[in-house]
Amino acid sequence: MRNIKWMALFAGLFLTGSSLLAQSPMNEDAPVQMADGLHANGKIYVVVAVVITVVTGVILYLIRLDRKISRLEKEG
């Protein structure tokens, strides 16, 4: 069971990294309008906080779900 978790983690990290490499390079001179606007208004911190909260919630939910499933497998 532990091997499956490690393989899933490795596959997820590998796929995330390979998708990042597939992005086209941006022009250095071109400004990112949405990011600049959010940063100027100070709302970028709200966006970052919401993203971190959502990701943390999903991770905690998955850990809790895995523990429940493991407990059910041991009982049955």
Protein Blocks (a to p, Z undefined) as FASTA:
>chain_A
ZZmmmmmmmmmmmmmmmmmmmpccddfklccfklmmmmmnopmmmmmmmmmmmmmmmmmm
mmmmmmmmmmmmmmZZ
